[in-house]
Structure formats: structure tokens, C-alpha cells
Amino acid sequence: MITEGRLGARAVIVGAGISGLAAAAALASFFETVELLDKDELPRTPRPRKGVPQDLQVHILLKGGELAFESLIPGTRAALLTAGATEVRQTEDASIWERDGWHATRDLGHSQLMMSRPAFERVLRRQVLRLGNVVISDRTPVERLPSGGDLTVIATGRGDRLLAGVEAPETVLGIEVSYSSARFAKPERFRGEERFIACIPQPPDDRYGLVCPIENDEWLITLCSRFGERVPDDLDGFRAHAETLPMPDIAERLREAVPLTPVRGYRIAEARWRHFDRGADLPARVLPIGDCISSFNPTFGQGMSVAAGHAVALRDVLASCGGDLDGVAAAYLPRAAEVSRQAWSLAAMVDLEYPRTKGERPPNFGKIVTGTEAMRRAAALHPEVQLLRFEIGNLVKPDSSARNGPAARLVAREMARAGGRPRER
Ligand SMILES: Cc1cc2nc3c(=O)[nH]c(=O)nc-3n(C[C@H](O)[C@H](O)[C@H](O)COP(=O)(O)OP(=O)(O)OC[C@H]3O[C@@H](n4cnc5c(N)ncnc54)[C@H](O)[C@@H]3O)c2cc1C
């Protein structure tokens, strides 16, 4: 472990999910002991647990998240691969249907690691425990903000209650997304296939689907819908729903896939972003992280990567705070908000294209949609735009990098070709 210089004796983190673990990695070199408290019994094997009911659903780790975890605990990528993560080369191993066509197959020089959420969390837990000064106390529910630590991080997730009483402005979108997922063994002819398949529909179509190649040569298959539509949770209905997708590849695999679990559903009514950086009355030395700050429409696969980005921001602030723990919140919260902002704006602009999504559309919304569409079309034509689009969507590069440079000029040309006018809505 790299010792950055001690700032205090004990830091406490409530919640040992992804953001709690990322926070532990960020704090470990600044405190003698970092104590993680979780209400759940944390399993030794990679199996689902009650405290994270979403863990049966697909959890994609974006490239930016992988890089952030690697920077927090070097060796994490190798540990994920050793634990059986599938490496999906972008885009040779991916079949992505978006709106009205397939993404081009090109070598973007990136890959993504795919595994189930319980397996991912288990690898991270081991990585964090290897740091030597992190203690995890499970079966320890925390009912009120703890006192006594030099710093307290709240990582209790989307359903957090510890910070519920803190007044903070918030942005909320009524998205009403329904997930249904199950794990499958591959039939003989697909064994060893490490192909990631995605169907991303054109709003207002809501038929979204994913086939993720995960550990043990299994598939985790997810079908999503929005608003009143529900994907059936019986296997026949699940398969029948896949047959209605605008591309055949998911239905084709699902027809022969051998179920290992029942189909399980999860409904997300809202995406929520709490702006703690805008004058919220947080108690001294208490910091929120991860879903406690921003919880998104999960179909964009951002939550774990944003949590890792928050943790990197926290580590960097601690490294430069000069021992002033009372000043950490003021420096950390705006940096964490910037990490959330990029993810939020990527997801929200698509969510708001659905006329039934409740939330405020920006005045230039039509123009934003036109620009986004121009970038998608330019990505099909030009490798450099496809790479930039991947890197922005995967939180590797800031969205501001779309404004300048050769790729930006190709997008502008595509926009001009399409008439440059906002689409009729
Ligand atoms: C359906 C669905 C699909 C998703 N898919 C993706 C995806 O593809 N990619 C992605 O990156 N993200 C995805 N996410 C988001 C992802 O689950 C979260 O963003 C990520 O887990 C980070 O959350 P967190 O650590 O803040 O909270 P969580 O992972 O929810 O962890 C919170 C932890 O706090 C503990 N806890 C809660 N309250 C208390 C308390 N009072 N005392 C003690 N312990 C407590 C819980 O037991 C739990 O361990 C998805 C979410 C959903 C709902």
C-alpha cells in the first residue's frame, strides 16, 4: 500500500457496496484504520444478497470505471480477469444495434470486462481487504449518522435514509424503467462465445435488451421496458418478448439458452441527483458517495463507474487538503458533482426523448438531440468519431472533448448534411 501521509486515526464508511468499497480504497492510505459497516451478511461466495436487490440484474462496468478502480487499487483489472471476467473487445466482440442499425465493427483499442455484480463485488472486497488497514463489519445496520470517526462516508445507495433529512436541491426524472434478468447456460453451439449483444431502441420504442457473457461461460440476459409495459417474468413470456426486438440475435440465443435462475424483475421509478455541492447542510466531515449523490437510469451502465469516479475525486482531494479535514467537503462535493454531471447528461438526454418521462427539458433540447444523432451517424462512418463516442459514453474522456478536434469537425459536417435543424418533436 502507498502511504500518502496520515490525516487521522479512523475513517468510517457506511455501506460496503461498490461505492463503499471504492471509498475504502480512496481513504486507506490517509487513515490508520478504515472501517466499513454494512447491514447485510456479506457472503464469502459470489451470491446475491438482500442489501443490494439490484444485484441479480446486469451490471456493466464502463471502461472509465475499470480505469478508476485500477487507479484506486492497482491490480484490480488482473484480479477481475483471474476471477473469470470476460474480456469483450470493442467492437470486434460486440454486436450493438442502436435505433436503426448496427454499430460498425472496428478495433477501437479498448475492451470491457463483464461479470455478474456479486462476483465483481467479491473481487473488490478482496482487493480492499488486501490493503491491510480496512476492516469490514457486516451485519451492522447503522440507524443514524455515526460519530467518533475523523471522517465519515455515506455509501448506503439509492435507498439511503441516513442523509434523507439533509436539505439539498435535487433533480429528478420520472423514468419508470423495468428490468427483467436471468442467468443461462449456453447451448453447445454458443459455448466459448464471448459476444456482448445489445439492442438500444429508438424512443419512444422501449424494447431494450442485453446479452452479457459473464463468468463460468454463462449469459446474463436482460430485457427492459418503460412505463406501463412489463417484460413477462415467466420464461416463455420472456422468450416471446425477445422475439419482438427489432434485431434477431438476442431471441436466437434465448431460444436455446438453458435457464439457471428464474427471471427476476426490478423497477426503477426515478433517476435522482442530489446537489449536495449547492449549499446543503451536511454535518461536518460527513461525505456522501455513489448512488447517495446520483442514481441513474441503469440502462446506461454508469452507477458503479460514477462511484469509482467519486472515490478518485475524494482521494485526490485528501492528497491535497494539507491536513485540513474540515475543508474536504467543500473541495470534494463539486468534483464529485462534475463526475455525476457527465453521466447524468448522457443518460437524461435519452430519457427525456421519451415523451412520457417526467422532468424538465432544457430550452435547447431539440438541438442537443440533433447533435447527439449527428454524432451517432458520424460514428458509423468514421472510426475516430466512433472511438470518441465510446470514450465519452464510457466516462474515459470528458464530454467537452466532443467540442474540438478532428472528430468534432466530422460530427459538425454530419449535422450540416442533415440540415442542422432540430428534429420535429
Ligand atoms: C436494475 C439496476 C441495474 C443496474 N445496472 C448497472 C450497470 O449495468 N452498471 C453500473 O455501473 N451500475 C448499474 N446499476 C447501479 C449500481 O447498482 C449502483 O450504482 C452501484 O452499486 C453503486 O451503488 P452504491 O454502492 O452507492 O450502493 P449499493 O451498491 O446499493 O450499496 C449500498 C450498500 O449499503 C448497505 N446499506 C444500506 N443502508 C445501510 C445502513 N443503514 N447501514 C448499513 N449498511 C447499509 C447495503 O447493504 C449495501 O451493501 C444498476 C442499478 C440497478 C437498480
The ligand as an SDF file (V2000), in Angstrom:
LIG
                    3D

 53 58  0  0  0  0  0  0  0  0999 V2000
  -31.5800   -2.6330  -12.0800 C   0  0  0  0  0  0  0  0  0  0  0  0
  -30.2430   -1.9930  -11.9320 C   0  0  0  0  0  0  0  0  0  0  0  0
  -29.2420   -2.2630  -12.8470 C   0  0  0  0  0  0  0  0  0  0  0  0
  -28.0000   -1.6410  -12.7350 C   0  0  0  0  0  0  0  0  0  0  0  0
  -27.0470   -1.8480  -13.6850 N   0  0  0  0  0  0  0  0  0  0  0  0
  -25.8610   -1.2240  -13.5990 C   0  0  0  0  0  0  0  0  0  0  0  0
  -24.8600   -1.4110  -14.5930 C   0  0  0  0  0  0  0  0  0  0  0  0
  -25.0470   -2.0810  -15.6100 O   0  0  0  0  0  0  0  0  0  0  0  0
  -23.6580   -0.7900  -14.4010 N   0  0  0  0  0  0  0  0  0  0  0  0
  -23.4160    0.0040  -13.3180 C   0  0  0  0  0  0  0  0  0  0  0  0
  -22.3100    0.5350  -13.2020 O   0  0  0  0  0  0  0  0  0  0  0  0
  -24.3520    0.2240  -12.3880 N   0  0  0  0  0  0  0  0  0  0  0  0
  -25.5650   -0.3650  -12.5010 C   0  0  0  0  0  0  0  0  0  0  0  0
  -26.5130   -0.1330  -11.5530 N   0  0  0  0  0  0  0  0  0  0  0  0
  -26.2280    0.8200  -10.4700 C   0  0  0  0  0  0  0  0  0  0  0  0
  -25.4150    0.1670   -9.3600 C   0  0  0  0  0  0  0  0  0  0  0  0
  -26.1310   -0.8610   -8.7470 O   0  0  0  0  0  0  0  0  0  0  0  0
  -25.0150    1.2420   -8.3250 C   0  0  0  0  0  0  0  0  0  0  0  0
  -24.7790    2.4610   -8.9290 O   0  0  0  0  0  0  0  0  0  0  0  0
  -23.7380    0.8170   -7.6160 C   0  0  0  0  0  0  0  0  0  0  0  0
  -23.9800   -0.3700   -6.9390 O   0  0  0  0  0  0  0  0  0  0  0  0
  -23.2010    1.8510   -6.6230 C   0  0  0  0  0  0  0  0  0  0  0  0
  -24.0970    1.9350   -5.6080 O   0  0  0  0  0  0  0  0  0  0  0  0
  -23.7290    2.1660   -4.0870 P   0  0  0  0  0  0  0  0  0  0  0  0
  -22.5360    1.4160   -3.6580 O   0  0  0  0  0  0  0  0  0  0  0  0
  -23.8030    3.6150   -3.9030 O   0  0  0  0  0  0  0  0  0  0  0  0
  -24.9890    1.4480   -3.4420 O   0  0  0  0  0  0  0  0  0  0  0  0
  -25.2850   -0.1060   -3.3430 P   0  0  0  0  0  0  0  0  0  0  0  0
  -24.4920   -0.9030   -4.2730 O   0  0  0  0  0  0  0  0  0  0  0  0
  -26.7710   -0.2180   -3.4250 O   0  0  0  0  0  0  0  0  0  0  0  0
  -24.7870   -0.4720   -1.8780 O   0  0  0  0  0  0  0  0  0  0  0  0
  -25.3340    0.0840   -0.7190 C   0  0  0  0  0  0  0  0  0  0  0  0
  -24.8110   -0.7220    0.4630 C   0  0  0  0  0  0  0  0  0  0  0  0
  -25.1810   -0.0630    1.6690 O   0  0  0  0  0  0  0  0  0  0  0  0
  -25.6810   -1.0280    2.6070 C   0  0  0  0  0  0  0  0  0  0  0  0
  -26.5770   -0.2780    3.4960 N   0  0  0  0  0  0  0  0  0  0  0  0
  -27.6690    0.4240    3.1320 C   0  0  0  0  0  0  0  0  0  0  0  0
  -28.1930    1.0370    4.2130 N   0  0  0  0  0  0  0  0  0  0  0  0
  -27.4180    0.7070    5.2750 C   0  0  0  0  0  0  0  0  0  0  0  0
  -27.4430    1.0500    6.6530 C   0  0  0  0  0  0  0  0  0  0  0  0
  -28.3750    1.8520    7.1580 N   0  0  0  0  0  0  0  0  0  0  0  0
  -26.4810    0.5400    7.4750 N   0  0  0  0  0  0  0  0  0  0  0  0
  -25.5150   -0.2620    6.9680 C   0  0  0  0  0  0  0  0  0  0  0  0
  -25.4480   -0.6190    5.6590 N   0  0  0  0  0  0  0  0  0  0  0  0
  -26.3770   -0.1200    4.8290 C   0  0  0  0  0  0  0  0  0  0  0  0
  -26.3420   -2.0860    1.7280 C   0  0  0  0  0  0  0  0  0  0  0  0
  -26.4440   -3.3400    2.3740 O   0  0  0  0  0  0  0  0  0  0  0  0
  -25.3720   -2.1420    0.5360 C   0  0  0  0  0  0  0  0  0  0  0  0
  -24.3210   -3.0290    0.7680 O   0  0  0  0  0  0  0  0  0  0  0  0
  -27.7590   -0.7490  -11.6520 C   0  0  0  0  0  0  0  0  0  0  0  0
  -28.7690   -0.4850  -10.7210 C   0  0  0  0  0  0  0  0  0  0  0  0
  -29.9950   -1.0850  -10.8640 C   0  0  0  0  0  0  0  0  0  0  0  0
  -31.0820   -0.7360   -9.8830 C   0  0  0  0  0  0  0  0  0  0  0  0
  1  2  1  0
  2  3  1  0
  2 52  2  0
  3  4  2  0
  4  5  1  0
  4 50  1  0
  5  6  2  0
  6  7  1  0
  6 13  1  0
  7  8  2  0
  7  9  1  0
  9 10  1  0
 10 11  2  0
 10 12  1  0
 12 13  2  0
 13 14  1  0
 14 15  1  0
 14 50  1  0
 15 16  1  0
 16 17  1  0
 16 18  1  0
 18 19  1  0
 18 20  1  0
 20 21  1  0
 20 22  1  0
 22 23  1  0
 23 24  1  0
 24 25  2  0
 24 26  1  0
 24 27  1  0
 27 28  1  0
 28 29  2  0
 28 30  1  0
 28 31  1  0
 31 32  1  0
 32 33  1  0
 33 34  1  0
 33 48  1  0
 34 35  1  0
 35 36  1  0
 35 46  1  0
 36 37  1  0
 36 45  1  0
 37 38  2  0
 38 39  1  0
 39 40  1  0
 39 45  2  0
 40 41  1  0
 40 42  2  0
 42 43  1  0
 43 44  2  0
 44 45  1  0
 46 47  1  0
 46 48  1  0
 48 49  1  0
 50 51  2  0
 51 52  1  0
 52 53  1  0
M  END
$$$$
